[in-house]
Amino acid sequence: MVTQRKPRPSKYLTVPVRPVQVDRDRSIAGLLEKMEGAGFGARQLAEAHRIWLDMLGDNTTIIVAASGALIPAGMRRLLAYVIKNRFIDVLVLSGSLLFHDLHETLGRQHFQAHPSMTDAELESAQIGRMWDVLASEEEYHEANEWVGGFTNQLDQTRPYSTREFLHLLGRELAEIATEDGVLTSAYKSRVPIFCPTIADSAITLGIAASRFEKKNNFTFDVVQDVLDMTQVAARARVTGVINIGGGSSRSFIQQMEVATNIVKTPARGHKYAIQISTDMPHPVGRSSATSNDESIIFGKLSRGASTAYVNCDATIALPILITSLSQTAAKYMKGRKRPNFTFARELMIEVP
């Protein structure tokens, strides 16, 4: 019988944890650099920052999926910043996120709630609550009507993909907005937005009300969205995904690698993936081997993909990550060759 040799502990105990020290002169980026030597969530947040920089330096087509009440929670300017500076290239967003962005871009606001406010009194005052954030139901209704009026101007004889519709919506908003949000920044920066859950949002309520009043017959073509995203996946040389939360936005990205079969292009898998979520954590880092669990979280990954799972509320992680990028990304952006899009009924992509 052959005795199996025990591995030496020194084989594994090679990189010591570096305790984070207080340094009052450090920037946010400097703090994240220190956190790379820590463990758990601190390390994963620092890894996410490093992977984002790696994507920028590797001429990656960066696709972001996001859902939830990020805009009411105060994330609109941060998201607009990464769009304007082309730290990302494609967006897949939930309908609720886009409606909230529309609401604020029209000059409205969300407000902080107080624990003493009861649901009964808020309902009586026609105020909606999202956790500790409030909104005027009357102002939401006005935004619904604005969308309905906008669709009345569109061609009623053909359907529109959500990507084409949201580009046109961003153009319309850009003419009246006093401050850019997600939709207007994406329009000006020529970043496509997809919305697989457009029906599950107040945007579609405004369109439905307009149809009920027999003002229009506007319809969506979600199949064209799939074909447009398929072209992105097929033509991009390197792809990376940033998932903020879960839901249908993330699922839409997960199917893009499979969809390349439509155009007879082998799936290459994403080279980079960042997940920011409060789902059940998966304790892995960017140097870890890809596991089946990771493929469920991130979508289809290439072999040896760099990944980070940040088990954190996005409203905590995003201000730190994006502020840090504002301090560190400039040198990575100088030589970046980003994809260029032509917006029409079909999305065209040119990758340098």
BATISE-972597 format. One record per residue (C-alpha): residue number from 1; residue in one letter; x negated, y, z negated. Coordinates in pm, 1 decimal. Last residue first. Layout:
BEGIN
<num NUM&residu a&X X&Y Y&Z Z>
...
***
This chain:
BEGIN
<num 352&residu p&X 1144.8&Y 4844.1&Z 3371.3>
<num 351&residu v&X 1488.9&Y 4687.7&Z 3295.7>
<num 350&residu e&X 1771.7&Y 4815.0&Z 3513.4>
<num 349&residu i&X 2125.9&Y 4742.8&Z 3400.1>
<num 348&residu m&X 2450.4&Y 4784.1&Z 3594.2>
<num 347&residu l&X 2785.0&Y 4787.9&Z 3414.2>
<num 346&residu e&X 3088.1&Y 4722.6&Z 3633.5>
<num 345&residu r&X 3372.9&Y 4973.8&Z 3663.4>
<num 344&residu a&X 3097.7&Y 5236.5&Z 3654.9>
<num 343&residu f&X 2817.3&Y 5326.9&Z 3416.9>
<num 342&residu t&X 2459.7&Y 5275.2&Z 3535.7>
<num 341&residu f&X 2235.1&Y 5163.6&Z 3251.2>
<num 340&residu n&X 1862.4&Y 5204.6&Z 3190.4>
<num 339&residu p&X 1668.5&Y 4961.7&Z 2974.4>
<num 338&residu r&X 1391.0&Y 5102.1&Z 2754.9>
<num 337&residu k&X 1023.2&Y 5114.6&Z 2834.5>
<num 336&residu r&X 858.9&Y 5220.7&Z 2507.5>
<num 335&residu g&X 516.2&Y 5375.8&Z 2536.3>
<num 334&residu k&X 571.6&Y 5676.4&Z 2314.4>
<num 333&residu m&X 846.1&Y 5509.5&Z 2107.5>
<num 332&residu y&X 612.6&Y 5301.4&Z 1892.2>
<num 331&residu k&X 413.0&Y 5610.6&Z 1789.2>
<num 330&residu a&X 731.8&Y 5794.0&Z 1688.8>
<num 329&residu a&X 885.4&Y 5508.0&Z 1486.9>
<num 328&residu t&X 732.2&Y 5571.1&Z 1143.7>
<num 327&residu q&X 893.7&Y 5868.2&Z 968.5>
<num 326&residu s&X 1237.6&Y 5862.7&Z 1135.6>
<num 325&residu l&X 1222.3&Y 5484.7&Z 1101.8>
<num 324&residu s&X 1197.4&Y 5525.5&Z 723.8>
<num 323&residu t&X 1509.6&Y 5739.8&Z 717.7>
<num 322&residu i&X 1680.8&Y 5471.1&Z 926.2>
<num 321&residu l&X 1585.3&Y 5186.3&Z 695.0>
<num 320&residu i&X 1657.6&Y 5361.7&Z 365.6>
<num 319&residu p&X 1988.5&Y 5515.1&Z 474.5>
<num 318&residu l&X 2088.4&Y 5181.9&Z 636.6>
<num 317&residu a&X 2017.0&Y 4952.9&Z 339.8>
<num 316&residu i&X 2243.8&Y 5114.8&Z 80.9>
<num 315&residu t&X 2552.3&Y 5167.4&Z 299.4>
<num 314&residu a&X 2481.6&Y 4825.5&Z 452.7>
<num 313&residu d&X 2546.6&Y 4657.9&Z 116.8>
<num 312&residu c&X 2260.3&Y 4415.9&Z 68.0>
<num 311&residu n&X 2148.4&Y 4062.3&Z 139.6>
<num 310&residu v&X 1891.1&Y 4166.4&Z 397.6>
<num 309&residu y&X 1814.7&Y 3861.8&Z 613.1>
<num 308&residu a&X 1502.5&Y 3916.5&Z 821.3>
<num 307&residu t&X 1399.1&Y 3734.2&Z 1136.5>
<num 306&residu s&X 1106.3&Y 3705.6&Z 1376.1>
<num 305&residu a&X 1173.7&Y 3435.4&Z 1634.4>
<num 304&residu g&X 933.0&Y 3142.1&Z 1645.1>
<num 303&residu r&X 1137.6&Y 2954.5&Z 1902.6>
<num 302&residu s&X 1396.3&Y 3181.7&Z 2058.4>
<num 301&residu l&X 1711.4&Y 3258.3&Z 1865.6>
<num 300&residu k&X 2073.8&Y 3198.3&Z 1962.3>
<num 299&residu g&X 2305.3&Y 3377.5&Z 1722.0>
<num 298&residu f&X 2177.3&Y 3543.2&Z 1407.0>
<num 297&residu i&X 2379.7&Y 3390.2&Z 1129.0>
<num 296&residu i&X 2466.2&Y 3050.0&Z 1272.2>
<num 295&residu s&X 2119.5&Y 3012.5&Z 1421.5>
<num 294&residu e&X 1976.6&Y 3096.8&Z 1082.2>
<num 293&residu d&X 2163.9&Y 2808.8&Z 920.2>
<num 292&residu n&X 2029.9&Y 2570.6&Z 1181.5>
<num 291&residu s&X 1677.4&Y 2664.7&Z 1081.7>
<num 290&residu t&X 1413.9&Y 2872.7&Z 1255.6>
<num 289&residu a&X 1071.0&Y 2834.2&Z 1099.4>
<num 288&residu s&X 978.8&Y 3109.4&Z 857.9>
<num 287&residu s&X 746.6&Y 3399.0&Z 942.0>
<num 286&residu r&X 1026.1&Y 3654.8&Z 956.1>
<num 285&residu g&X 1148.1&Y 3560.8&Z 613.3>
<num 284&residu v&X 1394.2&Y 3313.0&Z 470.2>
<num 283&residu p&X 1611.0&Y 3303.3&Z 159.1>
<num 282&residu h&X 1955.5&Y 3270.7&Z 321.4>
<num 281&residu p&X 2194.6&Y 3493.7&Z 131.1>
<num 280&residu m&X 2569.3&Y 3425.7&Z 112.2>
<num 279&residu d&X 2735.0&Y 3721.4&Z 280.7>
<num 278&residu t&X 2652.6&Y 4072.8&Z 158.1>
<num 277&residu s&X 2520.2&Y 4167.0&Z 497.4>
<num 276&residu i&X 2232.6&Y 4321.1&Z 688.0>
<num 275&residu q&X 2104.3&Y 4066.1&Z 942.4>
<num 274&residu i&X 1796.2&Y 4139.3&Z 1150.6>
<num 273&residu a&X 1697.2&Y 3931.9&Z 1453.0>
<num 272&residu y&X 1402.4&Y 3929.4&Z 1692.1>
<num 271&residu k&X 1300.5&Y 3712.7&Z 1987.2>
<num 270&residu h&X 1660.2&Y 3648.4&Z 2089.2>
<num 269&residu g&X 1714.3&Y 3334.9&Z 2294.1>
<num 268&residu r&X 1594.3&Y 3257.7&Z 2644.7>
<num 267&residu a&X 1920.9&Y 3129.2&Z 2792.8>
<num 266&residu p&X 1868.6&Y 2996.0&Z 3144.7>
<num 265&residu t&X 2021.4&Y 3213.9&Z 3418.1>
<num 264&residu k&X 2285.6&Y 3063.1&Z 3646.3>
<num 263&residu v&X 2507.0&Y 3374.6&Z 3638.6>
<num 262&residu i&X 2781.9&Y 3208.4&Z 3434.2>
<num 261&residu n&X 2522.1&Y 3012.6&Z 3237.6>
<num 260&residu t&X 2418.8&Y 3348.9&Z 3092.4>
<num 259&residu a&X 2734.4&Y 3325.6&Z 2879.1>
<num 258&residu v&X 2568.8&Y 3092.8&Z 2628.1>
<num 257&residu e&X 2321.2&Y 3365.4&Z 2534.8>
<num 256&residu m&X 2599.3&Y 3622.5&Z 2511.0>
<num 255&residu q&X 2811.6&Y 3412.5&Z 2275.0>
<num 254&residu q&X 2634.4&Y 3522.7&Z 1959.6>
<num 253&residu i&X 2676.1&Y 3888.7&Z 2054.9>
<num 252&residu f&X 3054.4&Y 3859.8&Z 2057.1>
<num 251&residu s&X 3043.7&Y 3669.9&Z 1727.8>
<num 250&residu r&X 2862.1&Y 3959.9&Z 1560.2>
<num 249&residu s&X 3126.3&Y 4207.5&Z 1671.4>
<num 248&residu s&X 3399.4&Y 3957.3&Z 1582.1>
<num 247&residu g&X 3321.2&Y 3954.8&Z 1211.8>
<num 246&residu g&X 2996.8&Y 4007.2&Z 1027.0>
<num 245&residu g&X 2814.6&Y 4291.3&Z 855.1>
<num 244&residu i&X 2544.7&Y 4493.6&Z 1026.6>
<num 243&residu n&X 2387.5&Y 4254.7&Z 1275.9>
<num 242&residu i&X 2071.1&Y 4381.4&Z 1443.9>
<num 241&residu v&X 1985.0&Y 4177.1&Z 1751.6>
<num 240&residu g&X 1668.2&Y 4156.3&Z 1958.9>
<num 239&residu t&X 1621.4&Y 4085.8&Z 2326.0>
<num 238&residu v&X 1317.9&Y 4046.6&Z 2551.4>
<num 237&residu r&X 1319.2&Y 4041.4&Z 2932.6>
<num 236&residu a&X 1671.6&Y 4181.6&Z 2965.3>
<num 235&residu r&X 1836.5&Y 4084.4&Z 3293.5>
<num 234&residu a&X 2043.4&Y 3783.4&Z 3189.1>
<num 233&residu a&X 2151.9&Y 3909.6&Z 2848.1>
<num 232&residu v&X 2256.2&Y 4251.7&Z 2977.3>
<num 231&residu q&X 2431.1&Y 4093.6&Z 3275.4>
<num 230&residu t&X 2624.9&Y 3865.1&Z 3040.6>
<num 229&residu m&X 2729.8&Y 4171.3&Z 2842.2>
<num 228&residu d&X 2892.0&Y 4313.6&Z 3153.9>
<num 227&residu l&X 3061.3&Y 3982.8&Z 3236.5>
<num 226&residu v&X 3202.1&Y 3951.8&Z 2884.0>
<num 225&residu d&X 3325.6&Y 4311.9&Z 2892.4>
<num 224&residu q&X 3486.8&Y 4241.4&Z 3231.0>
<num 223&residu v&X 3687.1&Y 3966.1&Z 3061.5>
<num 222&residu v&X 3813.9&Y 4222.6&Z 2810.2>
<num 221&residu d&X 4010.7&Y 4408.3&Z 3078.2>
<num 220&residu f&X 4221.8&Y 4661.6&Z 2887.5>
<num 219&residu t&X 4558.9&Y 4804.7&Z 2992.0>
<num 218&residu f&X 4715.3&Y 5150.1&Z 3051.7>
<num 217&residu n&X 5078.8&Y 5148.4&Z 3160.9>
<num 216&residu n&X 5153.5&Y 5511.3&Z 3075.1>
<num 215&residu k&X 5410.9&Y 5761.9&Z 2952.7>
<num 214&residu k&X 5692.6&Y 5517.9&Z 2889.3>
<num 213&residu e&X 5737.9&Y 5627.4&Z 2524.4>
<num 212&residu f&X 5646.5&Y 5272.5&Z 2431.5>
<num 211&residu r&X 5335.4&Y 5305.8&Z 2649.6>
<num 210&residu s&X 5223.8&Y 5615.1&Z 2459.2>
<num 209&residu a&X 5286.1&Y 5444.8&Z 2128.4>
<num 208&residu a&X 5080.1&Y 5146.4&Z 2243.2>
<num 207&residu i&X 4786.6&Y 5371.6&Z 2339.7>
<num 206&residu g&X 4793.1&Y 5546.1&Z 2002.1>
<num 205&residu l&X 4814.3&Y 5214.7&Z 1820.8>
<num 204&residu t&X 4524.3&Y 5088.8&Z 2034.6>
<num 203&residu i&X 4284.4&Y 5337.2&Z 1877.9>
<num 202&residu a&X 4433.5&Y 5250.4&Z 1537.3>
<num 201&residu s&X 4244.1&Y 4924.1&Z 1545.8>
<num 200&residu d&X 4284.0&Y 4549.2&Z 1587.8>
<num 199&residu a&X 4348.8&Y 4569.9&Z 1961.7>
<num 198&residu i&X 3993.0&Y 4696.6&Z 2022.7>
<num 197&residu t&X 3846.9&Y 4391.3&Z 1852.9>
<num 196&residu p&X 3590.0&Y 4297.9&Z 2122.4>
<num 195&residu c&X 3459.5&Y 4656.9&Z 2128.9>
<num 194&residu f&X 3159.7&Y 4714.3&Z 2356.4>
<num 193&residu i&X 2956.0&Y 5034.7&Z 2356.3>
<num 192&residu p&X 2704.5&Y 5118.1&Z 2630.1>
<num 191&residu v&X 2420.3&Y 5361.7&Z 2556.1>
<num 190&residu r&X 2386.7&Y 5642.1&Z 2809.5>
<num 189&residu s&X 2229.3&Y 5882.2&Z 2557.4>
<num 188&residu k&X 2503.7&Y 6143.8&Z 2603.2>
<num 187&residu y&X 2784.9&Y 5885.9&Z 2595.8>
<num 186&residu a&X 2634.6&Y 5696.3&Z 2301.6>
<num 185&residu s&X 2590.5&Y 6018.2&Z 2105.4>
<num 184&residu t&X 2952.2&Y 6115.4&Z 2177.3>
<num 183&residu l&X 3094.1&Y 5782.6&Z 2062.8>
<num 182&residu v&X 2873.5&Y 5745.6&Z 1754.0>
<num 181&residu g&X 2916.3&Y 6099.0&Z 1623.9>
<num 180&residu d&X 2796.8&Y 6433.1&Z 1752.4>
<num 179&residu e&X 2887.6&Y 6759.5&Z 1585.3>
<num 178&residu t&X 3109.2&Y 7041.7&Z 1715.0>
<num 177&residu a&X 3299.7&Y 6803.0&Z 1939.2>
<num 176&residu i&X 3520.8&Y 6943.1&Z 2216.1>
<num 175&residu e&X 3353.5&Y 6843.2&Z 2542.8>
<num 174&residu a&X 3172.0&Y 6549.2&Z 2383.3>
<num 173&residu l&X 3508.8&Y 6395.3&Z 2291.3>
<num 172&residu e&X 3606.9&Y 6353.5&Z 2655.7>
<num 171&residu r&X 3269.4&Y 6203.1&Z 2745.1>
<num 170&residu g&X 3286.2&Y 5965.2&Z 2448.0>
<num 169&residu l&X 3632.1&Y 5850.0&Z 2561.7>
<num 168&residu l&X 3493.7&Y 5788.8&Z 2910.3>
<num 167&residu h&X 3217.3&Y 5569.4&Z 2767.8>
<num 166&residu l&X 3471.0&Y 5401.1&Z 2539.9>
<num 165&residu f&X 3695.1&Y 5311.2&Z 2834.9>
<num 164&residu e&X 3409.0&Y 5171.4&Z 3044.1>
<num 163&residu r&X 3288.3&Y 4945.0&Z 2760.2>
<num 162&residu t&X 3642.4&Y 4848.9&Z 2660.0>
<num 161&residu s&X 3689.2&Y 4723.5&Z 3014.8>
<num 160&residu y&X 3952.3&Y 4918.7&Z 3204.0>
<num 159&residu p&X 4261.6&Y 4785.4&Z 3382.7>
<num 158&residu r&X 4392.6&Y 4919.3&Z 3714.4>
<num 157&residu t&X 4689.7&Y 5117.8&Z 3846.4>
<num 156&residu q&X 4724.0&Y 5353.0&Z 3549.3>
<num 155&residu d&X 4413.4&Y 5555.5&Z 3633.2>
<num 154&residu l&X 4330.6&Y 5759.9&Z 3325.1>
<num 153&residu q&X 4482.2&Y 6091.8&Z 3211.4>
<num 152&residu n&X 4756.7&Y 5927.5&Z 3003.8>
<num 151&residu t&X 4476.6&Y 5746.5&Z 2821.2>
<num 150&residu f&X 4367.7&Y 6077.0&Z 2666.5>
<num 149&residu g&X 4716.7&Y 6159.6&Z 2541.0>
<num 148&residu g&X 4737.8&Y 5824.1&Z 2365.8>
<num 147&residu v&X 4397.6&Y 5882.5&Z 2209.2>
<num 146&residu w&X 4508.3&Y 6222.9&Z 2078.7>
<num 145&residu e&X 4829.9&Y 6072.1&Z 1942.3>
<num 144&residu n&X 4631.9&Y 5822.3&Z 1737.2>
<num 143&residu a&X 4404.3&Y 6101.4&Z 1611.8>
<num 142&residu e&X 4712.5&Y 6292.5&Z 1495.7>
<num 141&residu h&X 4831.2&Y 5981.4&Z 1312.6>
<num 140&residu y&X 4497.1&Y 5959.9&Z 1134.7>
<num 139&residu e&X 4540.0&Y 6323.5&Z 1032.1>
<num 138&residu e&X 4880.8&Y 6244.8&Z 886.1>
<num 137&residu e&X 4742.9&Y 5940.2&Z 706.1>
<num 136&residu s&X 4487.2&Y 6164.8&Z 536.3>
<num 135&residu a&X 4179.0&Y 5967.0&Z 433.5>
<num 134&residu l&X 4029.0&Y 5848.9&Z 106.5>
<num 133&residu v&X 3709.2&Y 5667.3&Z 4.4>
<num 132&residu d&X 3647.7&Y 5463.2&Z -311.8>
<num 131&residu w&X 3752.8&Y 5126.4&Z -167.1>
<num 130&residu m&X 3926.6&Y 5231.0&Z 153.5>
<num 129&residu r&X 4229.6&Y 5436.0&Z 48.6>
<num 128&residu g&X 4500.4&Y 5591.0&Z 265.8>
<num 127&residu i&X 4678.0&Y 5912.7&Z 172.4>
<num 126&residu q&X 5040.5&Y 5979.3&Z 247.2>
<num 125&residu a&X 5097.9&Y 6165.1&Z -83.1>
<num 124&residu s&X 5337.0&Y 5893.2&Z -202.5>
<num 123&residu e&X 5085.0&Y 5630.5&Z -96.1>
<num 122&residu l&X 4816.3&Y 5802.6&Z -301.3>
<num 121&residu e&X 5045.9&Y 5817.1&Z -604.9>
<num 120&residu a&X 5126.4&Y 5445.8&Z -580.4>
<num 119&residu d&X 4766.9&Y 5341.2&Z -510.5>
<num 118&residu t&X 4658.4&Y 5502.9&Z -835.9>
<num 117&residu m&X 4395.1&Y 5773.6&Z -865.7>
<num 116&residu s&X 4212.3&Y 5745.1&Z -1199.2>
<num 115&residu p&X 3921.2&Y 5563.1&Z -1033.0>
<num 114&residu h&X 3840.5&Y 5877.1&Z -829.5>
<num 113&residu a&X 3833.6&Y 5888.5&Z -451.6>
<num 112&residu q&X 3576.1&Y 6052.0&Z -226.0>
<num 111&residu f&X 3700.9&Y 6210.0&Z 95.1>
<num 110&residu h&X 3697.6&Y 6138.2&Z 467.1>
<num 109&residu q&X 3685.4&Y 6428.2&Z 709.3>
<num 108&residu r&X 3840.3&Y 6568.4&Z 1026.7>
<num 107&residu g&X 3666.2&Y 6761.9&Z 1303.2>
<num 106&residu l&X 3768.3&Y 6548.6&Z 1601.7>
<num 105&residu t&X 3433.0&Y 6375.3&Z 1559.1>
<num 104&residu e&X 3549.8&Y 6260.9&Z 1216.1>
<num 103&residu h&X 3861.9&Y 6087.2&Z 1347.6>
<num 102&residu l&X 3679.4&Y 5944.3&Z 1649.9>
<num 101&residu d&X 3417.5&Y 5790.3&Z 1419.7>
<num 100&residu h&X 3693.5&Y 5637.5&Z 1206.5>
<num 99&residu f&X 3850.7&Y 5500.0&Z 1523.9>
<num 98&residu l&X 3518.2&Y 5353.5&Z 1635.2>
<num 97&residu l&X 3458.5&Y 5176.1&Z 1304.1>
<num 96&residu s&X 3815.3&Y 5042.6&Z 1306.7>
<num 95&residu g&X 3775.4&Y 4904.6&Z 1658.5>
<num 94&residu s&X 3467.6&Y 4706.1&Z 1562.8>
<num 93&residu l&X 3137.5&Y 4778.2&Z 1731.3>
<num 92&residu v&X 2907.2&Y 4608.9&Z 1981.5>
<num 91&residu l&X 2635.2&Y 4860.7&Z 2066.9>
<num 90&residu v&X 2356.3&Y 4837.9&Z 2324.8>
<num 89&residu d&X 2015.5&Y 5009.3&Z 2345.2>
<num 88&residu i&X 1887.4&Y 5085.9&Z 1994.1>
<num 87&residu f&X 1609.8&Y 5311.3&Z 1860.5>
<num 86&residu r&X 1721.3&Y 5528.0&Z 2150.2>
<num 85&residu n&X 1662.3&Y 5857.2&Z 1963.9>
<num 84&residu k&X 2022.1&Y 5964.6&Z 2017.6>
<num 83&residu i&X 2152.8&Y 5621.2&Z 1919.2>
<num 82&residu v&X 1939.3&Y 5591.2&Z 1604.3>
<num 81&residu y&X 2052.2&Y 5938.6&Z 1496.3>
<num 80&residu a&X 2423.0&Y 5884.1&Z 1570.7>
<num 79&residu l&X 2418.1&Y 5581.5&Z 1339.5>
<num 78&residu l&X 2263.6&Y 5788.4&Z 1059.7>
<num 77&residu r&X 2503.2&Y 6076.5&Z 1119.0>
<num 76&residu r&X 2805.4&Y 5847.0&Z 1096.2>
<num 75&residu m&X 2699.6&Y 5651.9&Z 782.2>
<num 74&residu g&X 2908.3&Y 5840.8&Z 523.2>
<num 73&residu a&X 3129.4&Y 5570.0&Z 369.0>
<num 72&residu p&X 3418.2&Y 5668.6&Z 597.8>
<num 71&residu i&X 3187.7&Y 5585.2&Z 893.1>
<num 70&residu l&X 3070.3&Y 5247.3&Z 763.1>
<num 69&residu a&X 3422.4&Y 5115.4&Z 704.7>
<num 68&residu g&X 3362.9&Y 4771.6&Z 852.4>
<num 67&residu s&X 3192.7&Y 4646.4&Z 1163.8>
<num 66&residu a&X 2854.3&Y 4655.0&Z 1331.2>
<num 65&residu a&X 2669.4&Y 4469.8&Z 1606.1>
<num 64&residu v&X 2348.3&Y 4624.4&Z 1736.8>
<num 63&residu i&X 2164.9&Y 4512.7&Z 2050.4>
<num 62&residu i&X 1799.9&Y 4605.8&Z 2104.5>
<num 61&residu t&X 1656.7&Y 4545.5&Z 2451.9>
<num 60&residu t&X 1295.9&Y 4493.1&Z 2347.5>
<num 59&residu n&X 1005.9&Y 4691.7&Z 2490.3>
<num 58&residu d&X 772.6&Y 4517.6&Z 2239.8>
<num 57&residu g&X 684.9&Y 4829.5&Z 2040.4>
<num 56&residu l&X 1046.3&Y 4912.3&Z 1965.5>
<num 55&residu m&X 1115.8&Y 4553.3&Z 1864.8>
<num 54&residu d&X 810.5&Y 4544.4&Z 1638.3>
<num 53&residu l&X 930.8&Y 4865.3&Z 1470.5>
<num 52&residu w&X 1266.5&Y 4700.9&Z 1398.3>
<num 51&residu i&X 1081.4&Y 4393.7&Z 1270.2>
<num 50&residu r&X 878.5&Y 4606.1&Z 1026.6>
<num 49&residu h&X 1187.9&Y 4777.1&Z 889.0>
<num 48&residu a&X 1368.2&Y 4444.8&Z 849.3>
<num 47&residu e&X 1061.9&Y 4302.8&Z 673.6>
<num 46&residu a&X 1073.2&Y 4588.7&Z 420.8>
<num 45&residu l&X 1438.7&Y 4511.0&Z 352.2>
<num 44&residu q&X 1352.8&Y 4140.3&Z 322.2>
<num 43&residu r&X 1068.9&Y 4208.5&Z 80.5>
<num 42&residu a&X 1283.5&Y 4411.6&Z -155.9>
<num 41&residu g&X 1571.8&Y 4165.6&Z -129.5>
<num 40&residu f&X 1367.3&Y 3872.4&Z -265.5>
<num 39&residu g&X 994.1&Y 3931.3&Z -305.9>
<num 38&residu a&X 728.3&Y 4202.1&Z -322.8>
<num 37&residu g&X 431.3&Y 4272.9&Z -95.6>
<num 36&residu e&X 647.0&Y 4416.2&Z 180.5>
<num 35&residu m&X 793.2&Y 4646.7&Z -87.1>
<num 34&residu k&X 478.8&Y 4858.2&Z -77.0>
<num 33&residu e&X 533.0&Y 4932.8&Z 290.7>
<num 32&residu l&X 895.8&Y 5008.1&Z 213.1>
<num 31&residu l&X 782.9&Y 5272.6&Z -37.6>
<num 30&residu g&X 549.9&Y 5428.1&Z 219.9>
<num 29&residu a&X 832.8&Y 5447.7&Z 470.0>
<num 28&residu i&X 1047.7&Y 5623.4&Z 210.7>
<num 27&residu s&X 759.5&Y 5864.5&Z 155.5>
<num 26&residu r&X 511.2&Y 5822.4&Z -128.7>
<num 25&residu d&X 395.9&Y 6117.5&Z -341.0>
<num 24&residu r&X 569.4&Y 6004.8&Z -661.2>
<num 23&residu d&X 392.1&Y 5670.8&Z -655.4>
<num 22&residu v&X 540.5&Y 5410.9&Z -888.8>
<num 21&residu q&X 394.6&Y 5067.9&Z -826.8>
<num 20&residu v&X 564.5&Y 4770.5&Z -664.7>
<num 19&residu p&X 413.8&Y 4446.6&Z -793.3>
<num 18&residu r&X 210.9&Y 4264.6&Z -525.5>
<num 17&residu v&X 317.6&Y 3902.0&Z -490.1>
<num 16&residu p&X 16.3&Y 3682.6&Z -420.8>
<num 15&residu v&X -46.0&Y 3535.4&Z -76.0>
<num 14&residu t&X -232.4&Y 3203.4&Z -80.9>
<num 13&residu l&X -50.1&Y 2971.8&Z -318.4>
<num 12&residu y&X 55.8&Y 2719.2&Z -57.5>
<num 11&residu k&X -258.0&Y 2524.9&Z 27.2>
<num 10&residu s&X -401.3&Y 2614.2&Z -315.1>
<num 9&residu p&X -144.4&Y 2384.2&Z -471.5>
<num 8&residu r&X -328.1&Y 2087.8&Z -317.7>
<num 7&residu p&X -117.5&Y 1840.1&Z -130.3>
<num 6&residu k&X -76.5&Y 1500.9&Z -295.0>
<num 5&residu r&X -234.0&Y 1213.8&Z -105.0>
<num 4&residu q&X 2.6&Y 931.4&Z -31.2>
<num 3&residu t&X -128.7&Y 603.6&Z -164.1>
<num 2&residu v&X -137.6&Y 338.5&Z 104.9>
<num 1&residu m&X 0.0&Y 0.0&Z 0.0>
***
